[in-house]
């Protein structure tokens, strides 16, 4: 009888630990992983659409010595104000024909500006810009990745002594 009591007591303690600590933390971790995955998917999808729009509205080129010889004056990137050097990649906006360093124009277009830096011609459609901007704001304000990191790091810090109620 004493052995059965001890076994039941042990079973009760294990069940209490599972239902009061492990199960809620497992559910919380699952929810955070789903939120982080969904957030990553939305950001990636939005950035892919945005970059696809940039690629559709511009063409890439590599500045060569032959291009330099064809021009009467050197080609200057109007964003960084530097001359093109042989071997550098550039982008030409198809509608207005303005040329920039590839990295300069991509940073410009991804940094809340959807227009040509020189003539202000709209490069990317407003719907795609709005979706991209919303995803960027959500990314800046998204705390699920930080909360997920706290969940993974909490066993290192807490050692099962007390919990701070992140959920």
C-alpha positions in Angstrom: 0.0 0.0 0.0 2.8 2.4 0.9 4.5 1.6 -2.5 1.3 2.4 -4.3 0.9 5.7 -2.4 4.5 6.6 -3.3 3.9 5.7 -6.9 0.7 7.8 -7.0 2.6 10.7 -5.4 5.4 10.5 -7.9 2.9 10.3 -10.8 1.0 13.4 -9.4 4.3 15.4 -9.2 5.2 14.5 -12.8 1.7 15.3 -14.0 1.8 18.6 -12.2 5.1 19.6 -13.7 3.9 18.6 -17.2 0.6 20.5 -17.0 1.9 23.6 -15.1 5.2 24.1 -16.8 6.1 22.0 -19.8 2.7 22.0 -21.6 2.2 25.8 -21.4 5.8 26.5 -22.5 5.4 24.0 -25.4 2.2 25.7 -26.5 3.8 29.2 -26.2 6.9 28.0 -28.1 4.7 26.5 -30.9 2.7 29.8 -31.2 5.9 31.9 -31.3 7.4 29.6 -34.0 4.3 29.9 -36.1 4.2 33.7 -35.7 7.9 34.1 -36.5 7.6 31.8 -39.6 4.5 33.7 -40.8 6.3 37.1 -40.3 9.4 35.8 -42.1 7.2 34.6 -45.0 5.3 37.9 -45.4 8.6 39.9 -45.3 10.3 37.7 -47.8 7.3 37.6 -50.1 6.9 41.4 -50.0 10.6 42.0 -50.6 10.6 39.5 -53.5 7.6 41.4 -55.1 9.4 44.7 -54.6 12.6 43.5 -56.1 10.7 41.9 -59.0 9.1 45.3 -59.7 12.5 47.0 -59.6 13.9 44.4 -62.0 10.9 44.8 -64.3 11.2 48.6 -64.4 15.0 48.8 -64.8 17.8 47.0 -66.6 21.2 46.0 -65.2 24.4 46.8 -67.0 28.1 46.6 -66.3 30.1 49.7 -67.0 32.9 49.0 -69.4 35.7 50.9 -71.1 33.7 50.6 -74.4 30.7 52.4 -72.7 33.1 55.1 -71.5 34.4 55.7 -75.0 30.9 56.0 -76.4 30.0 58.9 -74.0 31.3 62.4 -74.3 31.4 62.9 -70.5 31.9 60.3 -67.7 28.8 58.6 -66.3 28.1 59.8 -62.8 25.8 58.2 -60.3 23.5 61.0 -59.1 22.9 59.4 -55.8 26.4 58.9 -54.5 27.9 61.5 -56.9 30.7 59.2 -58.0 32.0 58.4 -61.5 31.3 54.9 -62.8 34.5 52.8 -62.9 35.0 49.9 -65.4 33.5 46.7 -64.0 30.9 48.4 -61.7 27.3 47.3 -62.0 24.6 49.8 -62.7 20.9 50.0 -63.3 19.1 52.1 -66.0 15.5 53.0 -65.2 13.6 52.0 -68.4 11.1 54.8 -68.6 13.3 57.8 -68.0 16.7 56.2 -69.0 18.6 57.6 -66.0 21.5 55.5 -64.8 22.8 54.8 -61.3 25.1 52.4 -59.5 23.1 49.2 -58.9 23.5 49.3 -55.1 22.7 53.1 -54.9 19.4 52.9 -56.8 18.3 49.7 -55.0 18.9 51.3 -51.6 17.1 54.4 -52.8 14.1 52.5 -54.0 14.0 50.3 -50.9 14.3 53.2 -48.6 10.8 54.6 -48.9 11.4 56.2 -52.3 9.7 54.7 -55.3 10.7 57.4 -57.7 13.7 58.2 -59.9 16.0 60.4 -57.8 16.4 62.8 -60.8 13.1 63.3 -62.4 10.8 61.8 -59.7 9.1 59.5 -62.2 7.3 56.7 -60.4 9.3 53.5 -60.8 7.3 51.0 -58.7 3.5 50.8 -58.6 1.9 52.3 -55.5 0.2 49.0 -54.4 3.6 47.2 -54.3 5.2 50.2 -52.5 2.4 50.2 -49.9 2.7 46.5 -49.2 6.5 46.7 -48.9 6.3 49.7 -46.6 3.7 47.9 -44.3 5.9 44.8 -44.2 8.9 47.0 -43.2 7.0 48.7 -40.4 5.7 45.4 -39.2 9.3 44.0 -39.2 10.5 47.0 -37.2 7.7 46.5 -34.6 7.7 42.7 -34.6 8.7 41.3 -31.2 7.9 37.7 -31.9 11.6 36.9 -32.8 12.8 38.6 -29.6 10.2 36.7 -27.6 11.2 33.5 -29.3 14.8 34.1 -28.4 13.8 34.7 -24.8 12.0 31.4 -24.7 15.1 29.6 -25.9 17.4 31.5 -23.5 15.1 31.3 -20.5 16.1 27.8 -19.4 19.7 29.0 -19.3 18.9 31.9 -17.0 15.9 30.6 -14.9 17.0 27.0 -14.2 13.4 26.3 -13.4 13.3 28.5 -10.3 10.7 31.1 -11.3 9.0 32.3 -14.5 8.3 35.9 -15.6 5.1 35.3 -17.5 6.0 36.2 -21.0 2.8 34.6 -22.3 
